[in-house]
Amino acid sequence: MSTLPDLVPVEQMALPTVVHLVNEFGDEPRRAAGESANPYPQLELPPMVAATTDELVALANRLHPLFADPTKASAALNRLAGATGLAHLLDERCRLVWHRTTGSDALTAAAVTTLLEFVDSHGPSRLGSCAADACVDVYTDHSQATNRRYCSPQCHNRTRVARWRNRHTDRERSR
């Protein structure tokens, strides 16, 4: 008779928290935004998930590539899920609940289960990295048209204004 290893339920992060984690703690987004020397912000973690700043930075750096290249998201998420011993088990009300191996990384499990569910529901193409020239922040696309390309309206507007200025500058030069 085989027995399951000791498992504990996973406390998931909210999806906006995962995105915030990657954008505010990841080395690449902080460098692109010129925020490398700034202090790290507060992050609302699930009650039973504790993490140091170094652990948050390390996780953000592991998650950023999932958004930057969603075609590799499933393989990367599967690797991270395997590292925390994630399993879907039924609870006493016969609902599927994520569990992780006792002693495994609760922080990674909290973020990865959230991303696994998002990708399962919406597909990996809904993960993205900002298309603005000087931004590498990440986002999740919830638009009906599935055509989001920017992390925020500010990046979208800055890009549109820059294109408009470039067009008008080019017209002025050609006169």
C-alpha positions in Angstrom: 0.0 0.0 0.0 1.5 3.4 -1.0 1.1 6.4 1.2 1.1 10.1 0.2 3.9 12.2 1.7 2.8 14.7 4.3 0.9 17.4 2.5 -0.5 20.8 3.7 -3.0 23.0 1.9 -1.6 25.8 -0.2 -2.7 29.4 0.6 -2.9 31.0 -2.8 -1.9 34.6 -3.7 -4.3 36.9 -5.4 -3.4 37.2 -9.1 -2.8 41.0 -8.9 -0.4 40.2 -6.0 1.6 37.8 -8.2 1.9 40.5 -10.9 2.8 43.1 -8.3 5.5 40.8 -6.9 7.1 40.3 -10.3 7.0 44.0 -11.2 8.1 45.4 -7.9 10.6 42.8 -6.7 12.1 41.4 -10.0 15.5 42.7 -10.9 14.8 43.4 -14.5 11.5 45.4 -14.0 13.2 47.4 -11.2 16.2 48.1 -13.4 14.1 49.2 -16.4 12.0 51.5 -14.3 15.1 53.0 -12.7 14.0 51.8 -9.2 16.9 49.5 -8.4 18.0 51.8 -5.5 14.5 52.4 -4.2 13.2 50.4 -1.2 10.9 47.5 -1.8 7.2 48.1 -1.3 5.0 46.2 1.1 3.4 43.1 -0.4 0.2 41.5 0.9 1.0 37.8 1.3 -1.4 35.1 2.4 -1.5 34.8 6.3 0.5 31.6 6.5 3.1 32.6 3.9 6.2 34.4 5.2 9.1 35.5 3.1 12.2 37.6 3.2 12.9 40.3 0.6 15.6 38.0 -0.8 13.1 35.2 -1.3 10.6 37.6 -2.9 13.3 38.9 -5.3 14.4 35.3 -6.2 10.8 34.2 -6.9 10.0 37.4 -8.9 13.1 36.6 -11.0 12.0 33.0 -11.6 8.5 34.1 -12.6 9.3 37.1 -14.9 10.4 34.8 -17.8 7.0 33.1 -17.8 5.4 36.4 -18.7 8.1 37.5 -21.1 7.8 34.3 -23.1 4.4 32.6 -22.5 5.2 29.8 -24.9 7.5 28.4 -22.2 5.0 29.0 -19.4 3.7 25.4 -19.0 7.2 23.8 -18.8 8.4 26.4 -16.3 5.2 26.2 -14.2 5.4 22.4 -14.2 9.1 22.6 -13.0 8.1 25.0 -10.2 5.1 22.9 -9.2 7.2 19.8 -9.1 9.8 21.6 -6.8 7.1 22.3 -4.3 5.4 18.9 -4.5 2.1 20.3 -5.6 -0.9 18.0 -5.7 -4.6 18.6 -6.3 -6.6 16.7 -3.6 -10.2 16.6 -2.6 -11.2 18.2 0.7 -14.0 17.0 3.0 -16.6 18.7 0.8 -15.2 17.0 -2.3 -13.7 20.1 -3.8 -10.3 20.1 -5.4 -7.7 22.0 -3.2 -4.0 22.5 -3.9 -1.6 20.9 -1.4 2.2 21.1 -1.2 4.7 18.8 0.4 5.3 19.7 4.1 8.5 21.7 4.3 8.4 22.9 0.7 8.4 26.5 -0.3 5.0 28.0 0.7 5.8 31.3 -1.2 6.5 29.6 -4.5 3.5 27.3 -4.0 1.2 30.2 -3.4 2.3 32.0 -6.6 2.5 29.0 -8.8 -0.9 27.6 -8.0 -2.4 31.0 -8.8 -0.6 31.1 -12.2 -1.5 27.4 -12.9 -5.2 28.1 -12.4 -5.0 31.3 -14.5 -3.2 29.6 -17.4 -5.5 26.6 -17.2 -8.6 28.9 -17.4 -7.3 31.5 -20.0 -4.2 30.0 -21.7 -0.6 31.1 -21.6 -1.1 33.8 -24.3 -2.9 35.9 -21.6 0.4 36.3 -19.8 2.5 39.2 -21.1 5.3 41.7 -20.8 4.8 45.4 -21.6 5.4 46.4 -25.2 6.6 49.9 -24.3 10.2 50.6 -25.2 11.5 51.3 -21.7 9.3 48.9 -19.7 9.4 45.2 -19.0 6.6 45.1 -16.4 4.3 42.1 -16.7 0.5 41.8 -16.9 -2.3 39.3 -17.2 -4.7 40.0 -20.1 -8.3 40.0 -19.1 -9.6 41.9 -22.1 -12.3 40.5 -24.3 -10.4 41.0 -27.4 -7.3 39.3 -25.9 -5.1 42.0 -27.4 -3.5 43.7 -24.4 0.1 44.8 -25.0 0.9 47.2 -22.2 1.2 46.8 -18.5 -0.8 50.0 -17.8 -2.7 52.8 -19.5 0.3 55.1 -18.7 2.7 53.0 -20.8 0.2 52.7 -23.6 -0.4 56.5 -23.6 3.4 57.3 -23.4 4.0 55.0 -26.4 1.2 56.6 -28.4 2.4 60.1 -27.7 6.0 59.2 -28.6 4.8 57.7 -31.9 2.7 60.8 -32.6 5.7 63.1 -31.9 8.0 61.0 -34.1 5.5 61.2 -37.0 5.2 65.0 -36.6 8.9 65.5 -36.3 9.5 63.4 -39.4 6.9 65.5 -41.3 8.5 68.8 -40.2 12.0 67.5 -41.4 10.6 66.5 -44.8 9.2 70.0 -45.5 
